[in-house]
Amino acid sequence: MQVSLEQPGGLERRLKIEVPEQQIADQVRSRLQSVARNARIDGFRPGKAPARVIERQFGPRVRGEVISEVVRSAFVEAVTSHQLRPVADPVIDPLIADEGQGLAFTATFEVFPEVTLAPFEELDIEKPECEVTDVDLEKMIQVLREQSKEFREAARPAADGDRVQMDFEGTLEGETAPFENGSAKDFNLILGQGRMIPGFEEGLAGGSAGEERTLNLKFPDDYHNTDLAGRGVAFKVKVNKVEEPVLPELDDAFFARFGVEEGGLEKFHAEVRANMERERDRALARRFNEQVLESLREQNSLDLPKALVRAEAARMLQEMRRTLTMRGLDPAQFGDGEDSGAFETPASNRVKLGLIMAEIIKLAGIKPQPAKVRERVEALAASYEQPEALIKWYYEEPSRLSDIEGLCMEEEAVAWIVGKARVKPVSLSFDDLMNPRQTAKEPVNGEA
């Protein structure tokens, strides 16, 4: 077998491989002899058909099978002899395999990059620190009260914070019939939250029960429903009811909602603070881990295999589609469901970090620790109704533990890096640390 290696550029490699006809013919002959022993051909007893008949009837198929196997084995032998690490299956082209001419083909593929790590001692990493203050505690209690608020009917015009119950019907500019999903009855909307398109909530301010208004608006140019984006619309609105928010009192009934049955305000404060500190500790660990990984990504440069980036982008696209579907949304409203190009940058970041972490784990000699893996699985299962069933599911098939093992090894790698890097503490407020985000909700036509 003759092999020549070319390096067109970057991580791409090209192997030109030639296999002599004799090697192909020997395998074809051996396999035809095996076929002949059991072949059933009209006019001949089993195993007694002449070689020329066997070759005429089975030869092309057998040669095709041999060629496919030789291509695979020759490629493996070639990359092994040249100490190459292919990222994915090669592109085979052209393929010459006519009888009598042997086998010749070109295999083009990418290899994993050589990862040369920047000195860990030169990494500057910020370690966030946070104290839960009395002010933070009072803010959290106010949030809990807001989450438990009720609404009662108010005999006055609507203002921000009020809940308005209404009927509305939207008609696009230039049309006479309401557009699809553009109407609703007894629709509840809290003014000031910015759920609707610009001008809608503002147009209801000062409205009273029984009042009717027409709101002449325009959908934003970047509206998620492209059929409506940038179009003018008139909403006919009838206000059915105006309700004002009422916050619950800080009393035993309110404390009981959060599991505090005795101890009053003091015990309630202690429980809320303890929960905030638990959330803070998790957020600090998560933020610090992100800081370490970001520093690694910024301080290390390497070429990225395009095949890995494409595969990761496609995986991220599928993750997004599943998430949107689980929320009851149509993924098609948010762009081409088959185009993963928008994920190229985050996919590149993930691939780069994955290659760096793999090298660090190898360098540090980190292996999955069964006790830590078990602890992580049990923690994950604790939130399920039948935690033992989930634990059993993981351990029934060892391959299911691969992601958990990866997370555990990453944690150990981060700790190993931190022991060598320059770490600087940075104080954060509770609000800055937690960076609360509103729970994603399903938009309806008219919502922003």
Backbone torsions as a table, in degrees:
resi	resn	phi	psi	omega
1	MET	NA	133.5	178.2
2	GLN	-109.3	135.2	-177.3
3	VAL	-134.9	133.1	172.2
4	SER	-127.8	140.2	-176.5
5	LEU	-110.3	131.9	174.6
6	GLU	-121.5	150.0	177.7
7	GLN	-124.4	88.3	-177.5
8	PRO	-59.0	-28.0	-178.4
9	GLY	151.4	150.7	179.2
10	GLY	60.4	-132.1	-178.1
11	LEU	-96.6	2.7	-178.3
12	GLU	-77.4	138.3	176.4
13	ARG	-130.5	150.0	-179.6
14	ARG	-134.7	120.1	177.2
15	LEU	-105.4	125.9	172.6
16	LYS	-102.7	119.0	-171.9
17	ILE	-122.3	133.0	176.6
18	GLU	-125.5	130.1	178.0
19	VAL	-117.7	126.5	-176.8
20	PRO	-64.6	151.4	-178.2
21	GLU	-59.3	-34.5	-177.3
22	GLN	-59.9	-39.7	180.0
23	GLN	-65.3	-38.4	178.1
24	ILE	-69.2	-47.5	-176.1
25	ALA	-62.2	-39.7	179.8
26	ASP	-61.3	-43.1	-179.8
27	GLN	-68.9	-38.8	178.7
28	VAL	-63.6	-44.9	-178.9
29	ARG	-61.9	-44.6	-179.8
30	SER	-62.0	-41.5	-178.2
31	ARG	-71.6	-36.2	178.1
32	LEU	-65.0	-35.7	177.4
33	GLN	-64.6	-37.8	177.6
34	SER	-66.9	-40.6	179.0
35	VAL	-64.6	-39.7	-176.0
36	ALA	-61.6	-30.5	-176.3
37	ARG	-67.2	-22.3	-176.9
38	ASN	-123.8	-0.6	-175.3
39	ALA	-68.2	137.6	175.9
40	ARG	-110.6	111.3	-177.6
41	ILE	-125.9	132.5	-178.9
42	ASP	-54.1	132.6	178.1
43	GLY	92.9	-6.1	-179.3
44	PHE	-133.5	145.2	174.0
45	ARG	-69.2	152.8	179.7
46	PRO	-53.4	126.5	177.8
47	GLY	83.0	2.0	-176.3
48	LYS	-111.4	4.7	180.0
49	ALA	-69.2	141.6	179.5
50	PRO	-62.6	154.5	-177.4
51	ALA	-59.2	-37.7	-177.6
52	ARG	-66.8	-32.7	178.0
53	VAL	-70.2	-43.3	178.2
54	ILE	-60.5	-44.2	-178.1
55	GLU	-65.8	-40.4	-179.0
56	ARG	-65.2	-39.0	-175.1
57	GLN	-84.3	-37.1	-173.9
58	PHE	-112.4	-9.8	-173.7
59	GLY	-56.6	-53.0	-177.8
60	PRO	-59.3	-42.1	-179.3
61	ARG	-65.5	-44.9	-179.0
62	VAL	-63.8	-41.0	179.1
63	ARG	-63.3	-40.1	178.1
64	GLY	-61.1	-40.8	178.9
65	GLU	-65.7	-42.1	-179.7
66	VAL	-64.1	-43.7	-179.7
67	ILE	-59.0	-45.4	-179.4
68	SER	-60.4	-43.1	-179.2
69	GLU	-69.2	-38.5	-179.4
70	VAL	-68.5	-37.3	177.0
71	VAL	-58.5	-47.1	-179.7
72	ARG	-64.1	-48.3	-177.0
73	SER	-67.6	-37.6	179.6
74	ALA	-66.6	-38.3	178.4
75	PHE	-64.9	-45.9	179.5
76	VAL	-60.4	-44.2	-180.0
77	GLU	-62.9	-39.9	-178.1
78	ALA	-67.5	-46.3	-178.5
79	VAL	-68.3	-32.0	177.9
80	THR	-67.3	-44.3	-178.4
81	SER	-66.8	-30.1	178.5
82	HIS	-94.7	4.5	177.9
83	GLN	54.5	48.8	178.7
84	LEU	-101.5	149.5	178.8
85	ARG	-120.7	88.9	-178.5
86	PRO	-63.3	143.3	177.3
87	VAL	-79.8	-38.8	-176.9
88	ALA	-148.7	178.6	179.0
89	ASP	-61.0	146.2	-178.6
90	PRO	-78.2	162.6	169.2
91	VAL	-93.5	120.8	-177.0
92	ILE	-98.2	118.5	-178.3
93	ASP	-173.1	138.2	-14.4
94	PRO	-79.6	171.1	-179.5
95	LEU	-121.9	115.7	176.6
96	ILE	-110.7	117.4	-175.8
97	ALA	-146.3	26.9	179.8
98	ASP	-66.5	145.9	-178.3
99	GLU	-57.8	131.8	179.7
100	GLY	94.2	-16.3	-177.3
101	GLN	-104.7	0.2	-178.0
102	GLY	73.7	-154.6	-177.1
103	LEU	-131.2	131.5	176.0
104	ALA	-141.6	132.6	178.2
105	PHE	-155.9	163.4	176.8
106	THR	-116.9	129.5	178.4
107	ALA	-112.2	117.9	-180.0
108	THR	-110.5	133.1	-175.7
109	PHE	-161.0	171.2	174.5
110	GLU	-107.2	152.8	177.1
111	VAL	-115.2	159.4	174.9
112	PHE	-66.0	142.5	-179.5
113	PRO	-75.5	156.0	170.2
114	GLU	-77.3	124.4	-177.4
115	VAL	-100.2	111.8	175.4
116	THR	-106.1	110.2	-172.4
117	LEU	-80.7	139.1	173.1
118	ALA	-66.6	150.7	-179.9
119	PRO	-56.7	127.6	-178.7
120	PHE	-63.7	-28.7	-179.4
121	GLU	-65.8	-16.2	-179.7
122	GLU	-96.5	1.8	178.6
123	LEU	-79.2	127.2	175.4
124	ASP	-104.4	115.8	-175.3
125	ILE	-123.6	131.6	177.0
126	GLU	-90.4	129.0	178.4
127	LYS	-106.3	110.8	-176.8
128	PRO	-70.4	141.9	174.2
129	GLU	-129.4	148.4	-174.9
130	CYS	-152.2	136.0	175.3
131	GLU	-112.6	133.7	175.8
132	VAL	-83.1	109.8	-176.5
133	THR	-91.5	170.9	176.1
134	ASP	-62.6	-35.1	178.2
135	VAL	-64.3	-42.0	177.0
136	ASP	-60.9	-40.5	179.9
137	LEU	-62.1	-46.1	-179.8
138	GLU	-64.0	-38.0	177.4
139	LYS	-62.4	-42.7	-179.3
140	MET	-64.8	-41.7	178.6
141	ILE	-62.6	-37.4	177.6
142	GLN	-65.5	-38.5	176.8
143	VAL	-61.9	-43.6	179.5
144	LEU	-62.7	-37.9	177.8
145	ARG	-67.3	-41.2	178.7
146	GLU	-61.5	-40.6	-179.6
147	GLN	-66.8	-23.7	-178.3
148	SER	-103.1	9.0	-175.4
149	LYS	-67.7	155.3	175.9
150	GLU	-119.5	166.2	179.4
151	PHE	-119.9	139.9	175.8
152	ARG	-130.1	148.3	-174.3
153	GLU	-62.9	137.4	-178.6
154	ALA	-121.0	135.6	179.6
155	ALA	-94.3	62.5	-179.8
156	ARG	-156.7	168.8	177.7
157	PRO	-66.2	153.4	-177.1
158	ALA	-74.6	145.2	176.7
159	ALA	-137.8	170.5	178.3
160	ASP	-55.1	136.9	-178.3
161	GLY	96.3	-21.4	177.7
162	ASP	-76.9	154.9	173.4
163	ARG	-103.0	125.5	-179.5
164	VAL	-108.4	125.1	173.0
165	GLN	-97.4	130.0	-171.4
166	MET	-150.1	164.7	166.3
167	ASP	-110.4	138.7	175.0
168	PHE	-144.2	156.1	-178.6
169	GLU	-143.1	123.5	-177.1
170	GLY	-106.7	135.1	178.2
171	THR	-125.2	125.5	-179.3
172	LEU	-72.5	150.4	-179.3
173	GLU	-58.3	130.4	179.5
174	GLY	87.8	1.2	179.5
175	GLU	-122.1	160.3	-177.7
176	THR	-109.4	-26.4	-178.7
177	ALA	-96.2	147.9	177.5
178	PRO	-58.9	143.9	179.2
179	PHE	-79.6	161.0	-175.0
180	GLU	-60.0	132.8	179.5
181	ASN	61.8	20.7	-179.1
182	GLY	-101.0	14.3	-178.8
183	SER	-132.7	154.1	178.4
184	ALA	-158.0	153.1	175.6
185	LYS	-115.9	141.7	178.2
186	ASP	50.2	43.6	179.9
187	PHE	-81.2	128.5	-179.6
188	ASN	-97.7	132.3	-178.5
189	LEU	-141.5	127.0	174.8
190	ILE	-90.0	118.9	-176.4
191	LEU	-69.2	141.2	177.1
192	GLY	96.7	-3.7	-179.4
193	GLN	-90.1	-10.7	177.3
194	GLY	71.9	29.0	179.8
195	ARG	-74.9	-32.7	-173.7
196	MET	-95.3	173.4	-179.7
197	ILE	-67.0	157.3	-177.3
198	PRO	-52.4	132.1	177.0
199	GLY	97.8	-19.7	-176.1
200	PHE	-69.4	-54.3	-177.6
201	GLU	-68.0	-38.0	177.7
202	GLU	-62.1	-34.1	-178.9
203	GLY	-71.4	-14.6	178.8
204	LEU	-96.3	-11.7	-179.9
205	ALA	-59.4	132.6	-179.5
206	GLY	85.4	-1.8	178.8
207	GLY	-75.4	147.2	-179.6
208	SER	-117.7	161.7	179.3
209	ALA	-56.3	133.7	-179.6
210	GLY	90.3	-10.8	-177.3
211	GLU	-81.3	145.4	176.5
212	GLU	-117.1	138.6	179.8
213	ARG	-139.3	152.9	172.9
214	THR	-114.7	124.5	-177.8
215	LEU	-108.5	112.3	178.3
216	ASN	-93.0	108.6	-170.5
217	LEU	-130.7	-174.8	178.1
218	LYS	-143.1	134.5	174.9
219	PHE	-69.7	141.3	178.2
220	PRO	-58.3	150.6	-180.0
221	ASP	-62.9	-28.5	-179.0
222	ASP	-101.5	24.1	-179.0
223	TYR	-58.8	143.0	-173.3
224	HIS	-62.9	-30.6	175.9
225	ASN	-89.8	104.6	-173.9
226	THR	-64.2	-22.7	178.4
227	ASP	-69.4	-22.0	-178.8
228	LEU	-105.3	-18.1	-174.4
229	ALA	-54.8	128.7	175.6
230	GLY	78.5	-0.6	-175.4
231	ARG	-92.5	146.4	175.6
232	GLY	-76.3	149.1	-177.3
233	VAL	-149.7	144.6	176.1
234	ALA	-115.8	121.5	177.6
235	PHE	-104.3	119.7	171.1
236	LYS	-89.9	120.1	-172.6
237	VAL	-122.0	135.3	171.8
238	LYS	-119.5	121.4	178.8
239	VAL	-80.9	118.1	179.3
240	ASN	-89.6	-35.9	-173.7
241	LYS	-158.2	144.2	172.8
242	VAL	-116.7	126.8	-179.6
243	GLU	-126.0	139.4	180.0
244	GLU	-104.0	149.4	-178.4
245	PRO	-76.5	144.0	176.9
246	VAL	-128.7	117.2	-179.8
247	LEU	-82.0	144.1	178.7
248	PRO	-71.0	150.3	175.8
249	GLU	-73.9	154.2	175.4
250	LEU	-82.2	79.2	-178.1
251	ASP	-128.5	-178.9	-175.9
252	ASP	-59.6	-35.0	179.8
253	ALA	-64.4	-40.8	178.8
254	PHE	-68.4	-44.2	-179.5
255	PHE	-60.8	-35.7	-177.4
256	ALA	-64.2	-27.5	178.5
257	ARG	-61.3	-23.4	-177.3
258	PHE	-111.1	21.7	174.1
259	GLY	81.6	9.2	178.7
260	VAL	-97.4	100.3	-175.2
261	GLU	-91.0	-19.5	179.5
262	GLU	-151.5	165.0	-179.4
263	GLY	100.4	-12.5	173.4
264	GLY	63.5	-150.4	-173.4
265	LEU	-62.9	-38.9	-178.4
266	GLU	-62.2	-45.4	179.1
267	LYS	-67.1	-37.5	178.3
268	PHE	-62.0	-46.3	177.5
269	HIS	-57.1	-44.5	-177.7
270	ALA	-63.8	-41.0	-180.0
271	GLU	-66.8	-43.5	180.0
272	VAL	-64.2	-44.2	179.8
273	ARG	-62.1	-43.4	-180.0
274	ALA	-61.0	-40.6	178.7
275	ASN	-66.8	-40.7	177.8
276	MET	-62.4	-39.3	-179.3
277	GLU	-69.0	-34.7	175.3
278	ARG	-64.8	-44.5	178.1
279	GLU	-64.7	-38.6	177.8
280	ARG	-60.9	-45.7	-177.9
281	ASP	-61.9	-41.1	177.9
282	ARG	-65.3	-41.6	-179.5
283	ALA	-67.4	-38.4	178.0
284	LEU	-62.3	-45.3	179.4
285	ALA	-62.5	-43.2	-179.6
286	ARG	-64.9	-45.5	-178.8
287	ARG	-64.3	-41.6	-180.0
288	PHE	-64.9	-42.1	177.4
289	ASN	-59.5	-42.5	178.5
290	GLU	-63.7	-38.9	179.1
291	GLN	-62.5	-43.3	179.9
292	VAL	-62.4	-47.9	-177.8
293	LEU	-65.1	-39.7	179.1
294	GLU	-64.4	-40.8	178.3
295	SER	-62.4	-41.5	177.7
296	LEU	-61.5	-44.3	-178.0
297	ARG	-64.6	-39.1	-178.1
298	GLU	-74.1	-33.1	-173.5
299	GLN	-87.6	-8.5	-178.1
300	ASN	-120.1	132.7	179.0
301	SER	-112.9	138.5	176.0
302	LEU	-163.2	153.0	175.1
303	ASP	-72.5	145.1	-179.2
304	LEU	-112.2	132.6	176.0
305	PRO	-64.6	125.6	-178.7
306	LYS	-61.6	-34.5	-179.0
307	ALA	-63.0	-40.1	179.1
308	LEU	-67.2	-40.9	179.7
309	VAL	-64.8	-42.8	178.6
310	ARG	-62.4	-43.1	-179.2
311	ALA	-64.8	-40.5	180.0
312	GLU	-68.9	-39.5	177.8
313	ALA	-62.5	-41.8	178.4
314	ALA	-64.0	-39.1	178.6
315	ARG	-65.4	-39.8	178.6
316	MET	-66.1	-36.8	176.7
317	LEU	-61.9	-44.4	179.8
318	GLN	-65.8	-35.7	176.0
319	GLU	-60.8	-45.3	-179.7
320	MET	-62.9	-43.0	-178.7
321	ARG	-63.2	-41.6	178.8
322	ARG	-64.9	-40.9	-179.5
323	THR	-63.8	-45.7	179.8
324	LEU	-63.3	-41.5	-179.8
325	THR	-63.8	-40.7	179.0
326	MET	-63.8	-27.2	178.5
327	ARG	-87.5	3.1	178.7
328	GLY	82.7	14.3	-178.6
329	LEU	-100.0	155.1	177.2
330	ASP	-90.4	112.7	-178.7
331	PRO	-56.8	-26.8	-178.1
332	ALA	-64.0	-22.5	179.5
333	GLN	-70.0	-15.9	-175.0
334	PHE	-110.4	27.4	175.6
335	GLY	115.6	-179.8	-178.6
336	ASP	-63.5	118.5	-176.6
337	GLY	-68.3	-9.8	-179.3
338	GLU	-108.9	-2.7	-175.6
339	ASP	-95.6	110.0	179.7
340	SER	-96.9	7.0	-177.2
341	GLY	-59.0	-32.8	-179.0
342	ALA	-65.2	-17.4	-178.1
343	PHE	-97.2	6.8	-173.5
344	GLU	-61.1	-44.1	-178.4
345	THR	-66.5	-52.7	177.6
346	PRO	-62.9	-32.8	177.4
347	ALA	-65.3	-40.6	177.5
348	SER	-61.2	-42.1	179.2
349	ASN	-62.3	-42.7	179.7
350	ARG	-64.8	-44.8	-179.2
351	VAL	-62.7	-45.1	-179.7
352	LYS	-60.0	-48.1	-179.1
353	LEU	-64.4	-37.8	178.6
354	GLY	-62.6	-41.7	178.7
355	LEU	-66.6	-40.1	178.9
356	ILE	-64.7	-47.2	-178.3
357	MET	-64.8	-37.0	178.3
358	ALA	-61.5	-39.9	178.9
359	GLU	-68.2	-39.0	179.1
360	ILE	-66.4	-43.6	178.7
361	ILE	-60.2	-39.9	177.0
362	LYS	-66.6	-44.4	-178.6
363	LEU	-62.9	-41.2	-177.6
364	ALA	-83.4	-6.6	179.6
365	GLY	66.1	36.4	-176.5
366	ILE	-82.4	133.0	177.0
367	LYS	-125.4	154.1	177.0
368	PRO	-61.6	130.5	177.3
369	GLN	-96.3	114.9	-175.5
370	PRO	-51.2	-39.8	-178.0
371	ALA	-65.1	-41.4	-179.9
372	LYS	-71.1	-37.1	177.2
373	VAL	-62.6	-44.9	179.2
374	ARG	-61.3	-42.5	179.7
375	GLU	-61.0	-41.5	-179.9
376	ARG	-67.5	-40.5	179.1
377	VAL	-64.0	-43.1	-179.9
378	GLU	-65.0	-37.8	178.0
379	ALA	-65.4	-39.0	178.1
380	LEU	-66.3	-39.4	-176.6
381	ALA	-75.4	-20.2	-174.4
382	ALA	-59.9	-26.4	-178.0
383	SER	-84.9	-0.7	-178.7
384	TYR	-97.9	155.9	-179.2
385	GLU	-65.1	-34.7	179.0
386	GLN	-123.6	77.6	-175.2
387	PRO	-59.6	-36.4	-178.5
388	GLU	-63.3	-33.4	179.8
389	ALA	-66.0	-39.5	179.6
390	LEU	-69.3	-41.0	178.1
391	ILE	-60.3	-44.6	179.0
392	LYS	-61.6	-39.9	-180.0
393	TRP	-60.3	-43.5	179.7
394	TYR	-62.2	-43.8	-172.7
395	TYR	-86.2	-8.5	175.2
396	GLU	-68.8	-31.1	-179.7
397	GLU	-131.2	105.1	-175.1
398	PRO	-53.8	-30.6	-178.6
399	SER	-63.4	-22.5	179.7
400	ARG	-69.6	-16.5	-178.5
401	LEU	-86.7	-3.7	-172.1
402	SER	-59.2	-43.4	179.8
403	ASP	-65.7	-41.0	178.7
404	ILE	-64.6	-42.9	178.0
405	GLU	-61.7	-39.1	178.2
406	GLY	-62.3	-42.6	178.6
407	LEU	-63.4	-41.5	179.9
408	CYS	-64.8	-42.2	179.4
409	MET	-67.7	-35.4	177.1
410	GLU	-63.1	-41.8	178.2
411	GLU	-60.3	-43.4	178.9
412	GLU	-65.9	-38.0	179.2
413	ALA	-64.4	-41.4	178.8
414	VAL	-61.6	-44.5	178.9
415	ALA	-62.3	-37.9	179.2
416	TRP	-65.1	-41.2	179.2
417	ILE	-66.7	-45.0	-177.7
418	VAL	-59.0	-33.3	179.3
419	GLY	-66.7	-13.7	-178.2
420	LYS	-113.1	-22.7	-173.7
421	ALA	-83.8	171.0	173.7
422	ARG	-90.1	114.8	-175.6
423	VAL	-109.8	128.5	-178.5
424	LYS	-121.3	123.1	178.5
425	PRO	-70.8	140.9	179.1
426	VAL	-133.7	127.2	-179.1
427	SER	-83.2	136.1	176.6
428	LEU	-128.3	149.1	172.0
429	SER	-75.9	162.3	179.2
430	PHE	-60.9	-41.3	179.8
431	ASP	-63.4	-44.1	-179.8
432	ASP	-65.1	-35.9	-179.2
433	LEU	-68.7	-48.3	-173.6
434	MET	-76.2	-30.5	178.7
435	ASN	43.2	61.9	-174.8
436	PRO	-61.3	139.0	176.2
437	ARG	-122.9	141.7	179.5
438	GLN	-64.9	143.3	176.9
439	THR	-63.1	131.1	179.6
440	ALA	-59.1	138.9	-179.8
441	LYS	-130.4	161.0	-179.7
442	GLU	-78.9	120.7	176.0
443	PRO	-79.3	148.3	170.8
444	VAL	-111.8	164.4	179.2
445	ASN	-59.3	125.0	-174.6
446	GLY	110.8	-25.0	176.5
447	GLU	-81.9	150.0	179.7
448	ALA	-73.9	NA	NA
